[in-house]
Amino acid sequence: MIKVYGIANCDTVKKARSWLDAQGLPHEFHDYKKAGVPEALLSQWQAALGWEPLVNRSGTTWRKLDEALRAGVVDGPSARVLMLAQPSVIKRPLVDWGDGRLSLGFKPEQFEALRRG
């Protein structure tokens, strides 16, 4: 089962979910705002993707953070603390394709390639 992680009101998450629906691909949605960030999975995501791609440095949440807090995000542990405290800073959507593959963000051509395996 495909699992989409993100925030319900995020436009990119909405586009990704709509694309999956249009392709007839069933999926579950995990809303960070309602259900929090799954800590064990965050560790797995960091191991698989690295901490840097997970932190959305171009997003509104990052830009609104205090400069000292942003400067303190220098490695996996410091990024983890921030992502748990501020889930909106995680790049969205994070998709677990159900077969060990993960993706970040949404581009139709990327999703099509992942759908095909």
Phi and psi restraints in degrees (range 20) as a CNS / XPLOR table:
assign (resid 1 and name C) (resid 2 and name N)
       (resid 2 and name CA) (resid 2 and name C) 1.0 -75.0 20.0 2
assign (resid 2 and name N) (resid 2 and name CA)
       (resid 2 and name C) (resid 3 and name N) 1.0 137.0 20.0 2
assign (resid 2 and name C) (resid 3 and name N)
       (resid 3 and name CA) (resid 3 and name C) 1.0 -126.0 20.0 2
assign (resid 3 and name N) (resid 3 and name CA)
       (resid 3 and name C) (resid 4 and name N) 1.0 127.4 20.0 2
assign (resid 3 and name C) (resid 4 and name N)
       (resid 4 and name CA) (resid 4 and name C) 1.0 -107.1 20.0 2
assign (resid 4 and name N) (resid 4 and name CA)
       (resid 4 and name C) (resid 5 and name N) 1.0 127.3 20.0 2
assign (resid 4 and name C) (resid 5 and name N)
       (resid 5 and name CA) (resid 5 and name C) 1.0 -112.1 20.0 2
assign (resid 5 and name N) (resid 5 and name CA)
       (resid 5 and name C) (resid 6 and name N) 1.0 135.5 20.0 2
assign (resid 5 and name C) (resid 6 and name N)
       (resid 6 and name CA) (resid 6 and name C) 1.0 169.9 20.0 2
assign (resid 6 and name N) (resid 6 and name CA)
       (resid 6 and name C) (resid 7 and name N) 1.0 -149.0 20.0 2
assign (resid 6 and name C) (resid 7 and name N)
       (resid 7 and name CA) (resid 7 and name C) 1.0 -126.7 20.0 2
assign (resid 7 and name N) (resid 7 and name CA)
       (resid 7 and name C) (resid 8 and name N) 1.0 131.7 20.0 2
assign (resid 7 and name C) (resid 8 and name N)
       (resid 8 and name CA) (resid 8 and name C) 1.0 -57.6 20.0 2
assign (resid 8 and name N) (resid 8 and name CA)
       (resid 8 and name C) (resid 9 and name N) 1.0 -35.4 20.0 2
assign (resid 8 and name C) (resid 9 and name N)
       (resid 9 and name CA) (resid 9 and name C) 1.0 -90.1 20.0 2
assign (resid 9 and name N) (resid 9 and name CA)
       (resid 9 and name C) (resid 10 and name N) 1.0 6.4 20.0 2
assign (resid 9 and name C) (resid 10 and name N)
       (resid 10 and name CA) (resid 10 and name C) 1.0 -76.5 20.0 2
assign (resid 10 and name N) (resid 10 and name CA)
       (resid 10 and name C) (resid 11 and name N) 1.0 126.4 20.0 2
assign (resid 10 and name C) (resid 11 and name N)
       (resid 11 and name CA) (resid 11 and name C) 1.0 -60.3 20.0 2
assign (resid 11 and name N) (resid 11 and name CA)
       (resid 11 and name C) (resid 12 and name N) 1.0 -38.8 20.0 2
assign (resid 11 and name C) (resid 12 and name N)
       (resid 12 and name CA) (resid 12 and name C) 1.0 -67.4 20.0 2
assign (resid 12 and name N) (resid 12 and name CA)
       (resid 12 and name C) (resid 13 and name N) 1.0 -38.6 20.0 2
assign (resid 12 and name C) (resid 13 and name N)
       (resid 13 and name CA) (resid 13 and name C) 1.0 -64.4 20.0 2
assign (resid 13 and name N) (resid 13 and name CA)
       (resid 13 and name C) (resid 14 and name N) 1.0 -42.5 20.0 2
assign (resid 13 and name C) (resid 14 and name N)
       (resid 14 and name CA) (resid 14 and name C) 1.0 -59.8 20.0 2
assign (resid 14 and name N) (resid 14 and name CA)
       (resid 14 and name C) (resid 15 and name N) 1.0 -43.6 20.0 2
assign (resid 14 and name C) (resid 15 and name N)
       (resid 15 and name CA) (resid 15 and name C) 1.0 -63.1 20.0 2
assign (resid 15 and name N) (resid 15 and name CA)
       (resid 15 and name C) (resid 16 and name N) 1.0 -43.2 20.0 2
assign (resid 15 and name C) (resid 16 and name N)
       (resid 16 and name CA) (resid 16 and name C) 1.0 -63.3 20.0 2
assign (resid 16 and name N) (resid 16 and name CA)
       (resid 16 and name C) (resid 17 and name N) 1.0 -45.4 20.0 2
assign (resid 16 and name C) (resid 17 and name N)
       (resid 17 and name CA) (resid 17 and name C) 1.0 -66.0 20.0 2
assign (resid 17 and name N) (resid 17 and name CA)
       (resid 17 and name C) (resid 18 and name N) 1.0 -38.7 20.0 2
assign (resid 17 and name C) (resid 18 and name N)
       (resid 18 and name CA) (resid 18 and name C) 1.0 -63.5 20.0 2
assign (resid 18 and name N) (resid 18 and name CA)
       (resid 18 and name C) (resid 19 and name N) 1.0 -40.9 20.0 2
assign (resid 18 and name C) (resid 19 and name N)
       (resid 19 and name CA) (resid 19 and name C) 1.0 -62.1 20.0 2
assign (resid 19 and name N) (resid 19 and name CA)
       (resid 19 and name C) (resid 20 and name N) 1.0 -46.6 20.0 2
assign (resid 19 and name C) (resid 20 and name N)
       (resid 20 and name CA) (resid 20 and name C) 1.0 -59.7 20.0 2
assign (resid 20 and name N) (resid 20 and name CA)
       (resid 20 and name C) (resid 21 and name N) 1.0 -42.8 20.0 2
assign (resid 20 and name C) (resid 21 and name N)
       (resid 21 and name CA) (resid 21 and name C) 1.0 -61.0 20.0 2
assign (resid 21 and name N) (resid 21 and name CA)
       (resid 21 and name C) (resid 22 and name N) 1.0 -44.7 20.0 2
assign (resid 21 and name C) (resid 22 and name N)
       (resid 22 and name CA) (resid 22 and name C) 1.0 -63.7 20.0 2
assign (resid 22 and name N) (resid 22 and name CA)
       (resid 22 and name C) (resid 23 and name N) 1.0 -28.4 20.0 2
assign (resid 22 and name C) (resid 23 and name N)
       (resid 23 and name CA) (resid 23 and name C) 1.0 -87.8 20.0 2
assign (resid 23 and name N) (resid 23 and name CA)
       (resid 23 and name C) (resid 24 and name N) 1.0 -2.3 20.0 2
assign (resid 23 and name C) (resid 24 and name N)
       (resid 24 and name CA) (resid 24 and name C) 1.0 71.7 20.0 2
assign (resid 24 and name N) (resid 24 and name CA)
       (resid 24 and name C) (resid 25 and name N) 1.0 28.6 20.0 2
assign (resid 24 and name C) (resid 25 and name N)
       (resid 25 and name CA) (resid 25 and name C) 1.0 -98.5 20.0 2
assign (resid 25 and name N) (resid 25 and name CA)
       (resid 25 and name C) (resid 26 and name N) 1.0 108.2 20.0 2
assign (resid 25 and name C) (resid 26 and name N)
       (resid 26 and name CA) (resid 26 and name C) 1.0 -64.8 20.0 2
assign (resid 26 and name N) (resid 26 and name CA)
       (resid 26 and name C) (resid 27 and name N) 1.0 144.8 20.0 2
assign (resid 26 and name C) (resid 27 and name N)
       (resid 27 and name CA) (resid 27 and name C) 1.0 -155.2 20.0 2
assign (resid 27 and name N) (resid 27 and name CA)
       (resid 27 and name C) (resid 28 and name N) 1.0 157.3 20.0 2
assign (resid 27 and name C) (resid 28 and name N)
       (resid 28 and name CA) (resid 28 and name C) 1.0 -104.6 20.0 2
assign (resid 28 and name N) (resid 28 and name CA)
       (resid 28 and name C) (resid 29 and name N) 1.0 153.0 20.0 2
assign (resid 28 and name C) (resid 29 and name N)
       (resid 29 and name CA) (resid 29 and name C) 1.0 -119.9 20.0 2
assign (resid 29 and name N) (resid 29 and name CA)
       (resid 29 and name C) (resid 30 and name N) 1.0 130.9 20.0 2
assign (resid 29 and name C) (resid 30 and name N)
       (resid 30 and name CA) (resid 30 and name C) 1.0 -114.0 20.0 2
assign (resid 30 and name N) (resid 30 and name CA)
       (resid 30 and name C) (resid 31 and name N) 1.0 113.2 20.0 2
assign (resid 30 and name C) (resid 31 and name N)
       (resid 31 and name CA) (resid 31 and name C) 1.0 -91.9 20.0 2
assign (resid 31 and name N) (resid 31 and name CA)
       (resid 31 and name C) (resid 32 and name N) 1.0 115.3 20.0 2
assign (resid 31 and name C) (resid 32 and name N)
       (resid 32 and name CA) (resid 32 and name C) 1.0 -58.0 20.0 2
assign (resid 32 and name N) (resid 32 and name CA)
       (resid 32 and name C) (resid 33 and name N) 1.0 -34.7 20.0 2
assign (resid 32 and name C) (resid 33 and name N)
       (resid 33 and name CA) (resid 33 and name C) 1.0 -67.5 20.0 2
assign (resid 33 and name N) (resid 33 and name CA)
       (resid 33 and name C) (resid 34 and name N) 1.0 -35.0 20.0 2
assign (resid 33 and name C) (resid 34 and name N)
       (resid 34 and name CA) (resid 34 and name C) 1.0 -93.1 20.0 2
assign (resid 34 and name N) (resid 34 and name CA)
       (resid 34 and name C) (resid 35 and name N) 1.0 -38.5 20.0 2
assign (resid 34 and name C) (resid 35 and name N)
       (resid 35 and name CA) (resid 35 and name C) 1.0 -111.2 20.0 2
assign (resid 35 and name N) (resid 35 and name CA)
       (resid 35 and name C) (resid 36 and name N) 1.0 -4.0 20.0 2
assign (resid 35 and name C) (resid 36 and name N)
       (resid 36 and name CA) (resid 36 and name C) 1.0 77.3 20.0 2
assign (resid 36 and name N) (resid 36 and name CA)
       (resid 36 and name C) (resid 37 and name N) 1.0 177.4 20.0 2
assign (resid 36 and name C) (resid 37 and name N)
       (resid 37 and name CA) (resid 37 and name C) 1.0 -92.9 20.0 2
assign (resid 37 and name N) (resid 37 and name CA)
       (resid 37 and name C) (resid 38 and name N) 1.0 123.6 20.0 2
assign (resid 37 and name C) (resid 38 and name N)
       (resid 38 and name CA) (resid 38 and name C) 1.0 -68.7 20.0 2
assign (resid 38 and name N) (resid 38 and name CA)
       (resid 38 and name C) (resid 39 and name N) 1.0 111.1 20.0 2
assign (resid 38 and name C) (resid 39 and name N)
       (resid 39 and name CA) (resid 39 and name C) 1.0 -59.2 20.0 2
assign (resid 39 and name N) (resid 39 and name CA)
       (resid 39 and name C) (resid 40 and name N) 1.0 -43.5 20.0 2
assign (resid 39 and name C) (resid 40 and name N)
       (resid 40 and name CA) (resid 40 and name C) 1.0 -63.8 20.0 2
assign (resid 40 and name N) (resid 40 and name CA)
       (resid 40 and name C) (resid 41 and name N) 1.0 -40.5 20.0 2
assign (resid 40 and name C) (resid 41 and name N)
       (resid 41 and name CA) (resid 41 and name C) 1.0 -68.6 20.0 2
assign (resid 41 and name N) (resid 41 and name CA)
       (resid 41 and name C) (resid 42 and name N) 1.0 -36.0 20.0 2
assign (resid 41 and name C) (resid 42 and name N)
       (resid 42 and name CA) (resid 42 and name C) 1.0 -58.0 20.0 2
assign (resid 42 and name N) (resid 42 and name CA)
       (resid 42 and name C) (resid 43 and name N) 1.0 -41.2 20.0 2
assign (resid 42 and name C) (resid 43 and name N)
       (resid 43 and name CA) (resid 43 and name C) 1.0 -61.6 20.0 2
assign (resid 43 and name N) (resid 43 and name CA)
       (resid 43 and name C) (resid 44 and name N) 1.0 -42.8 20.0 2
assign (resid 43 and name C) (resid 44 and name N)
       (resid 44 and name CA) (resid 44 and name C) 1.0 -65.0 20.0 2
assign (resid 44 and name N) (resid 44 and name CA)
       (resid 44 and name C) (resid 45 and name N) 1.0 -41.6 20.0 2
assign (resid 44 and name C) (resid 45 and name N)
       (resid 45 and name CA) (resid 45 and name C) 1.0 -63.2 20.0 2
assign (resid 45 and name N) (resid 45 and name CA)
       (resid 45 and name C) (resid 46 and name N) 1.0 -42.4 20.0 2
assign (resid 45 and name C) (resid 46 and name N)
       (resid 46 and name CA) (resid 46 and name C) 1.0 -63.4 20.0 2
assign (resid 46 and name N) (resid 46 and name CA)
       (resid 46 and name C) (resid 47 and name N) 1.0 -40.3 20.0 2
assign (resid 46 and name C) (resid 47 and name N)
       (resid 47 and name CA) (resid 47 and name C) 1.0 -65.9 20.0 2
assign (resid 47 and name N) (resid 47 and name CA)
       (resid 47 and name C) (resid 48 and name N) 1.0 -39.1 20.0 2
assign (resid 47 and name C) (resid 48 and name N)
       (resid 48 and name CA) (resid 48 and name C) 1.0 -80.4 20.0 2
assign (resid 48 and name N) (resid 48 and name CA)
       (resid 48 and name C) (resid 49 and name N) 1.0 -40.2 20.0 2
assign (resid 48 and name C) (resid 49 and name N)
       (resid 49 and name CA) (resid 49 and name C) 1.0 -107.5 20.0 2
assign (resid 49 and name N) (resid 49 and name CA)
       (resid 49 and name C) (resid 50 and name N) 1.0 -19.2 20.0 2
assign (resid 49 and name C) (resid 50 and name N)
       (resid 50 and name CA) (resid 50 and name C) 1.0 88.5 20.0 2
assign (resid 50 and name N) (resid 50 and name CA)
       (resid 50 and name C) (resid 51 and name N) 1.0 153.8 20.0 2
assign (resid 50 and name C) (resid 51 and name N)
       (resid 51 and name CA) (resid 51 and name C) 1.0 -74.9 20.0 2
assign (resid 51 and name N) (resid 51 and name CA)
       (resid 51 and name C) (resid 52 and name N) 1.0 -33.0 20.0 2
assign (resid 51 and name C) (resid 52 and name N)
       (resid 52 and name CA) (resid 52 and name C) 1.0 -63.4 20.0 2
assign (resid 52 and name N) (resid 52 and name CA)
       (resid 52 and name C) (resid 53 and name N) 1.0 -45.4 20.0 2
assign (resid 52 and name C) (resid 53 and name N)
       (resid 53 and name CA) (resid 53 and name C) 1.0 -64.2 20.0 2
assign (resid 53 and name N) (resid 53 and name CA)
       (resid 53 and name C) (resid 54 and name N) 1.0 -25.9 20.0 2
assign (resid 53 and name C) (resid 54 and name N)
       (resid 54 and name CA) (resid 54 and name C) 1.0 -72.4 20.0 2
assign (resid 54 and name N) (resid 54 and name CA)
       (resid 54 and name C) (resid 55 and name N) 1.0 -28.8 20.0 2
assign (resid 54 and name C) (resid 55 and name N)
       (resid 55 and name CA) (resid 55 and name C) 1.0 -87.4 20.0 2
assign (resid 55 and name N) (resid 55 and name CA)
       (resid 55 and name C) (resid 56 and name N) 1.0 114.9 20.0 2
assign (resid 55 and name C) (resid 56 and name N)
       (resid 56 and name CA) (resid 56 and name C) 1.0 -83.7 20.0 2
assign (resid 56 and name N) (resid 56 and name CA)
       (resid 56 and name C) (resid 57 and name N) 1.0 92.7 20.0 2
assign (resid 56 and name C) (resid 57 and name N)
       (resid 57 and name CA) (resid 57 and name C) 1.0 -77.8 20.0 2
assign (resid 57 and name N) (resid 57 and name CA)
       (resid 57 and name C) (resid 58 and name N) 1.0 -5.8 20.0 2
assign (resid 57 and name C) (resid 58 and name N)
       (resid 58 and name CA) (resid 58 and name C) 1.0 -102.9 20.0 2
assign (resid 58 and name N) (resid 58 and name CA)
       (resid 58 and name C) (resid 59 and name N) 1.0 -1.1 20.0 2
assign (resid 58 and name C) (resid 59 and name N)
       (resid 59 and name CA) (resid 59 and name C) 1.0 -85.2 20.0 2
assign (resid 59 and name N) (resid 59 and name CA)
       (resid 59 and name C) (resid 60 and name N) 1.0 165.2 20.0 2
assign (resid 59 and name C) (resid 60 and name N)
       (resid 60 and name CA) (resid 60 and name C) 1.0 -60.1 20.0 2
assign (resid 60 and name N) (resid 60 and name CA)
       (resid 60 and name C) (resid 61 and name N) 1.0 -42.1 20.0 2
assign (resid 60 and name C) (resid 61 and name N)
       (resid 61 and name CA) (resid 61 and name C) 1.0 -59.7 20.0 2
assign (resid 61 and name N) (resid 61 and name CA)
       (resid 61 and name C) (resid 62 and name N) 1.0 -45.8 20.0 2
assign (resid 61 and name C) (resid 62 and name N)
       (resid 62 and name CA) (resid 62 and name C) 1.0 -61.7 20.0 2
assign (resid 62 and name N) (resid 62 and name CA)
       (resid 62 and name C) (resid 63 and name N) 1.0 -46.3 20.0 2
assign (resid 62 and name C) (resid 63 and name N)
       (resid 63 and name CA) (resid 63 and name C) 1.0 -64.0 20.0 2
assign (resid 63 and name N) (resid 63 and name CA)
       (resid 63 and name C) (resid 64 and name N) 1.0 -29.2 20.0 2
assign (resid 63 and name C) (resid 64 and name N)
       (resid 64 and name CA) (resid 64 and name C) 1.0 -82.2 20.0 2
assign (resid 64 and name N) (resid 64 and name CA)
       (resid 64 and name C) (resid 65 and name N) 1.0 -12.1 20.0 2
assign (resid 64 and name C) (resid 65 and name N)
       (resid 65 and name CA) (resid 65 and name C) 1.0 -69.4 20.0 2
assign (resid 65 and name N) (resid 65 and name CA)
       (resid 65 and name C) (resid 66 and name N) 1.0 149.7 20.0 2
assign (resid 65 and name C) (resid 66 and name N)
       (resid 66 and name CA) (resid 66 and name C) 1.0 -57.4 20.0 2
assign (resid 66 and name N) (resid 66 and name CA)
       (resid 66 and name C) (resid 67 and name N) 1.0 141.2 20.0 2
assign (resid 66 and name C) (resid 67 and name N)
       (resid 67 and name CA) (resid 67 and name C) 1.0 -57.9 20.0 2
assign (resid 67 and name N) (resid 67 and name CA)
       (resid 67 and name C) (resid 68 and name N) 1.0 -38.6 20.0 2
assign (resid 67 and name C) (resid 68 and name N)
       (resid 68 and name CA) (resid 68 and name C) 1.0 -65.0 20.0 2
assign (resid 68 and name N) (resid 68 and name CA)
       (resid 68 and name C) (resid 69 and name N) 1.0 -37.8 20.0 2
assign (resid 68 and name C) (resid 69 and name N)
       (resid 69 and name CA) (resid 69 and name C) 1.0 -66.0 20.0 2
assign (resid 69 and name N) (resid 69 and name CA)
       (resid 69 and name C) (resid 70 and name N) 1.0 -44.9 20.0 2
assign (resid 69 and name C) (resid 70 and name N)
       (resid 70 and name CA) (resid 70 and name C) 1.0 -60.0 20.0 2
assign (resid 70 and name N) (resid 70 and name CA)
       (resid 70 and name C) (resid 71 and name N) 1.0 -43.7 20.0 2
assign (resid 70 and name C) (resid 71 and name N)
       (resid 71 and name CA) (resid 71 and name C) 1.0 -64.9 20.0 2
assign (resid 71 and name N) (resid 71 and name CA)
       (resid 71 and name C) (resid 72 and name N) 1.0 -23.4 20.0 2
assign (resid 71 and name C) (resid 72 and name N)
       (resid 72 and name CA) (resid 72 and name C) 1.0 -80.3 20.0 2
assign (resid 72 and name N) (resid 72 and name CA)
       (resid 72 and name C) (resid 73 and name N) 1.0 -8.7 20.0 2
assign (resid 72 and name C) (resid 73 and name N)
       (resid 73 and name CA) (resid 73 and name C) 1.0 -88.5 20.0 2
assign (resid 73 and name N) (resid 73 and name CA)
       (resid 73 and name C) (resid 74 and name N) 1.0 94.1 20.0 2
assign (resid 73 and name C) (resid 74 and name N)
       (resid 74 and name CA) (resid 74 and name C) 1.0 -124.4 20.0 2
assign (resid 74 and name N) (resid 74 and name CA)
       (resid 74 and name C) (resid 75 and name N) 1.0 -7.3 20.0 2
assign (resid 74 and name C) (resid 75 and name N)
       (resid 75 and name CA) (resid 75 and name C) 1.0 -159.4 20.0 2
assign (resid 75 and name N) (resid 75 and name CA)
       (resid 75 and name C) (resid 76 and name N) 1.0 179.8 20.0 2
assign (resid 75 and name C) (resid 76 and name N)
       (resid 76 and name CA) (resid 76 and name C) 1.0 -56.0 20.0 2
assign (resid 76 and name N) (resid 76 and name CA)
       (resid 76 and name C) (resid 77 and name N) 1.0 -49.9 20.0 2
assign (resid 76 and name C) (resid 77 and name N)
       (resid 77 and name CA) (resid 77 and name C) 1.0 -61.6 20.0 2
assign (resid 77 and name N) (resid 77 and name CA)
       (resid 77 and name C) (resid 78 and name N) 1.0 -41.7 20.0 2
assign (resid 77 and name C) (resid 78 and name N)
       (resid 78 and name CA) (resid 78 and name C) 1.0 -69.9 20.0 2
assign (resid 78 and name N) (resid 78 and name CA)
       (resid 78 and name C) (resid 79 and name N) 1.0 -35.5 20.0 2
assign (resid 78 and name C) (resid 79 and name N)
       (resid 79 and name CA) (resid 79 and name C) 1.0 -66.5 20.0 2
assign (resid 79 and name N) (resid 79 and name CA)
       (resid 79 and name C) (resid 80 and name N) 1.0 -39.5 20.0 2
assign (resid 79 and name C) (resid 80 and name N)
       (resid 80 and name CA) (resid 80 and name C) 1.0 -60.1 20.0 2
assign (resid 80 and name N) (resid 80 and name CA)
       (resid 80 and name C) (resid 81 and name N) 1.0 -46.0 20.0 2
assign (resid 80 and name C) (resid 81 and name N)
       (resid 81 and name CA) (resid 81 and name C) 1.0 -58.4 20.0 2
assign (resid 81 and name N) (resid 81 and name CA)
       (resid 81 and name C) (resid 82 and name N) 1.0 -45.6 20.0 2
assign (resid 81 and name C) (resid 82 and name N)
       (resid 82 and name CA) (resid 82 and name C) 1.0 -64.0 20.0 2
assign (resid 82 and name N) (resid 82 and name CA)
       (resid 82 and name C) (resid 83 and name N) 1.0 -45.7 20.0 2
assign (resid 82 and name C) (resid 83 and name N)
       (resid 83 and name CA) (resid 83 and name C) 1.0 -64.2 20.0 2
assign (resid 83 and name N) (resid 83 and name CA)
       (resid 83 and name C) (resid 84 and name N) 1.0 -34.7 20.0 2
assign (resid 83 and name C) (resid 84 and name N)
       (resid 84 and name CA) (resid 84 and name C) 1.0 -71.4 20.0 2
assign (resid 84 and name N) (resid 84 and name CA)
       (resid 84 and name C) (resid 85 and name N) 1.0 -36.6 20.0 2
assign (resid 84 and name C) (resid 85 and name N)
       (resid 85 and name CA) (resid 85 and name C) 1.0 -79.6 20.0 2
assign (resid 85 and name N) (resid 85 and name CA)
       (resid 85 and name C) (resid 86 and name N) 1.0 -33.0 20.0 2
assign (resid 85 and name C) (resid 86 and name N)
       (resid 86 and name CA) (resid 86 and name C) 1.0 -130.0 20.0 2
assign (resid 86 and name N) (resid 86 and name CA)
       (resid 86 and name C) (resid 87 and name N) 1.0 75.4 20.0 2
assign (resid 86 and name C) (resid 87 and name N)
       (resid 87 and name CA) (resid 87 and name C) 1.0 -56.0 20.0 2
assign (resid 87 and name N) (resid 87 and name CA)
       (resid 87 and name C) (resid 88 and name N) 1.0 -25.6 20.0 2
assign (resid 87 and name C) (resid 88 and name N)
       (resid 88 and name CA) (resid 88 and name C) 1.0 -66.6 20.0 2
assign (resid 88 and name N) (resid 88 and name CA)
       (resid 88 and name C) (resid 89 and name N) 1.0 -12.1 20.0 2
assign (resid 88 and name C) (resid 89 and name N)
       (resid 89 and name CA) (resid 89 and name C) 1.0 -82.6 20.0 2
assign (resid 89 and name N) (resid 89 and name CA)
       (resid 89 and name C) (resid 90 and name N) 1.0 -9.9 20.0 2
assign (resid 89 and name C) (resid 90 and name N)
       (resid 90 and name CA) (resid 90 and name C) 1.0 -77.5 20.0 2
assign (resid 90 and name N) (resid 90 and name CA)
       (resid 90 and name C) (resid 91 and name N) 1.0 131.4 20.0 2
assign (resid 90 and name C) (resid 91 and name N)
       (resid 91 and name CA) (resid 91 and name C) 1.0 -57.7 20.0 2
assign (resid 91 and name N) (resid 91 and name CA)
       (resid 91 and name C) (resid 92 and name N) 1.0 138.9 20.0 2
assign (resid 91 and name C) (resid 92 and name N)
       (resid 92 and name CA) (resid 92 and name C) 1.0 -126.3 20.0 2
assign (resid 92 and name N) (resid 92 and name CA)
       (resid 92 and name C) (resid 93 and name N) 1.0 153.7 20.0 2
assign (resid 92 and name C) (resid 93 and name N)
       (resid 93 and name CA) (resid 93 and name C) 1.0 -76.9 20.0 2
assign (resid 93 and name N) (resid 93 and name CA)
       (resid 93 and name C) (resid 94 and name N) 1.0 157.0 20.0 2
assign (resid 93 and name C) (resid 94 and name N)
       (resid 94 and name CA) (resid 94 and name C) 1.0 -101.4 20.0 2
assign (resid 94 and name N) (resid 94 and name CA)
       (resid 94 and name C) (resid 95 and name N) 1.0 124.4 20.0 2
assign (resid 94 and name C) (resid 95 and name N)
       (resid 95 and name CA) (resid 95 and name C) 1.0 -117.8 20.0 2
assign (resid 95 and name N) (resid 95 and name CA)
       (resid 95 and name C) (resid 96 and name N) 1.0 127.1 20.0 2
assign (resid 95 and name C) (resid 96 and name N)
       (resid 96 and name CA) (resid 96 and name C) 1.0 -98.6 20.0 2
assign (resid 96 and name N) (resid 96 and name CA)
       (resid 96 and name C) (resid 97 and name N) 1.0 113.9 20.0 2
assign (resid 96 and name C) (resid 97 and name N)
       (resid 97 and name CA) (resid 97 and name C) 1.0 -79.0 20.0 2
assign (resid 97 and name N) (resid 97 and name CA)
       (resid 97 and name C) (resid 98 and name N) 1.0 4.1 20.0 2
assign (resid 97 and name C) (resid 98 and name N)
       (resid 98 and name CA) (resid 98 and name C) 1.0 84.1 20.0 2
assign (resid 98 and name N) (resid 98 and name CA)
       (resid 98 and name C) (resid 99 and name N) 1.0 0.5 20.0 2
assign (resid 98 and name C) (resid 99 and name N)
       (resid 99 and name CA) (resid 99 and name C) 1.0 -131.6 20.0 2
assign (resid 99 and name N) (resid 99 and name CA)
       (resid 99 and name C) (resid 100 and name N) 1.0 22.0 20.0 2
assign (resid 99 and name C) (resid 100 and name N)
       (resid 100 and name CA) (resid 100 and name C) 1.0 96.2 20.0 2
assign (resid 100 and name N) (resid 100 and name CA)
       (resid 100 and name C) (resid 101 and name N) 1.0 -12.6 20.0 2
assign (resid 100 and name C) (resid 101 and name N)
       (resid 101 and name CA) (resid 101 and name C) 1.0 -88.8 20.0 2
assign (resid 101 and name N) (resid 101 and name CA)
       (resid 101 and name C) (resid 102 and name N) 1.0 141.4 20.0 2
assign (resid 101 and name C) (resid 102 and name N)
       (resid 102 and name CA) (resid 102 and name C) 1.0 -123.6 20.0 2
assign (resid 102 and name N) (resid 102 and name CA)
       (resid 102 and name C) (resid 103 and name N) 1.0 149.5 20.0 2
assign (resid 102 and name C) (resid 103 and name N)
       (resid 103 and name CA) (resid 103 and name C) 1.0 -138.9 20.0 2
assign (resid 103 and name N) (resid 103 and name CA)
       (resid 103 and name C) (resid 104 and name N) 1.0 155.7 20.0 2
assign (resid 103 and name C) (resid 104 and name N)
       (resid 104 and name CA) (resid 104 and name C) 1.0 -122.3 20.0 2
assign (resid 104 and name N) (resid 104 and name CA)
       (resid 104 and name C) (resid 105 and name N) 1.0 139.6 20.0 2
assign (resid 104 and name C) (resid 105 and name N)
       (resid 105 and name CA) (resid 105 and name C) 1.0 79.4 20.0 2
assign (resid 105 and name N) (resid 105 and name CA)
       (resid 105 and name C) (resid 106 and name N) 1.0 -177.2 20.0 2
assign (resid 105 and name C) (resid 106 and name N)
       (resid 106 and name CA) (resid 106 and name C) 1.0 -140.9 20.0 2
assign (resid 106 and name N) (resid 106 and name CA)
       (resid 106 and name C) (resid 107 and name N) 1.0 125.5 20.0 2
assign (resid 106 and name C) (resid 107 and name N)
       (resid 107 and name CA) (resid 107 and name C) 1.0 -140.7 20.0 2
assign (resid 107 and name N) (resid 107 and name CA)
       (resid 107 and name C) (resid 108 and name N) 1.0 129.5 20.0 2
assign (resid 107 and name C) (resid 108 and name N)
       (resid 108 and name CA) (resid 108 and name C) 1.0 -52.8 20.0 2
assign (resid 108 and name N) (resid 108 and name CA)
       (resid 108 and name C) (resid 109 and name N) 1.0 -42.0 20.0 2
assign (resid 108 and name C) (resid 109 and name N)
       (resid 109 and name CA) (resid 109 and name C) 1.0 -66.9 20.0 2
assign (resid 109 and name N) (resid 109 and name CA)
       (resid 109 and name C) (resid 110 and name N) 1.0 -33.9 20.0 2
assign (resid 109 and name C) (resid 110 and name N)
       (resid 110 and name CA) (resid 110 and name C) 1.0 -65.8 20.0 2
assign (resid 110 and name N) (resid 110 and name CA)
       (resid 110 and name C) (resid 111 and name N) 1.0 -46.6 20.0 2
assign (resid 110 and name C) (resid 111 and name N)
       (resid 111 and name CA) (resid 111 and name C) 1.0 -64.5 20.0 2
assign (resid 111 and name N) (resid 111 and name CA)
       (resid 111 and name C) (resid 112 and name N) 1.0 -38.8 20.0 2
assign (resid 111 and name C) (resid 112 and name N)
       (resid 112 and name CA) (resid 112 and name C) 1.0 -61.4 20.0 2
assign (resid 112 and name N) (resid 112 and name CA)
       (resid 112 and name C) (resid 113 and name N) 1.0 -44.2 20.0 2
assign (resid 112 and name C) (resid 113 and name N)
       (resid 113 and name CA) (resid 113 and name C) 1.0 -62.6 20.0 2
assign (resid 113 and name N) (resid 113 and name CA)
       (resid 113 and name C) (resid 114 and name N) 1.0 -41.5 20.0 2
assign (resid 113 and name C) (resid 114 and name N)
       (resid 114 and name CA) (resid 114 and name C) 1.0 -68.3 20.0 2
assign (resid 114 and name N) (resid 114 and name CA)
       (resid 114 and name C) (resid 115 and name N) 1.0 -37.3 20.0 2
assign (resid 114 and name C) (resid 115 and name N)
       (resid 115 and name CA) (resid 115 and name C) 1.0 -61.4 20.0 2
assign (resid 115 and name N) (resid 115 and name CA)
       (resid 115 and name C) (resid 116 and name N) 1.0 -40.2 20.0 2
assign (resid 115 and name C) (resid 116 and name N)
       (resid 116 and name CA) (resid 116 and name C) 1.0 -75.8 20.0 2
assign (resid 116 and name N) (resid 116 and name CA)
       (resid 116 and name C) (resid 117 and name N) 1.0 -18.1 20.0 2
